[in-house]
């Protein structure tokens, strides 16, 4: 995740994460070679203690290693499917499984797993970001906007969602006031980013 639109795509550092004996609200998968908007940054939050079987933890860690190396996505998907069959209290494995399926081009199943992740954590930032992108791809702009708004209600500083909401409002919905609000919020968190300043100036000129 070419010019104007791709310049406004989320660019995030690829990071890996490990499943520990905690409820992980935000998991991440690393997929070298994939668009940056499909590689959420590492953001892990622990809400309460949940005991996870060592075998499940091991399989999850192995799946992430495979995704990070880009060696065998199919094996990683099989491992993640096994993980979510055995452990259904954590959002992170569902998010990583969805991202692996996106890498294979299986948007339909990826969306199903993102929805399952959001059923566990209704404001999960990575899951919300990816689901919003899928809705945008499907032309479901209002649904994408709602997903982004709900995520930002709980995670107001999560930059990928702020940026993608701005892009959605600007390029796809032509809601310039919404776009300006999000670009200016983004600028508050990235005051030295020249690109964001250019976007704001361009948008104000169009308004």
Secondary structure, DSSP 8 states (H G I E B T S, - for coil): ---HHHHTS-----------SEEESS-----TTS-GGGS------EEEE----HHHHHHHHHHHHHHHHTS-HHHHHHHHHHHHHH--S-SHHHHHHHHHHHHTT-HHHHHHHHHHHHHHSTT-HHHHHHHHHHHHHTT-HHHHHHHHHHHHHH-TT-HHHHHHHHHIIIIIS--HHHHHHHHHHHHHH-TT-HHHHHHHHHHHHH-
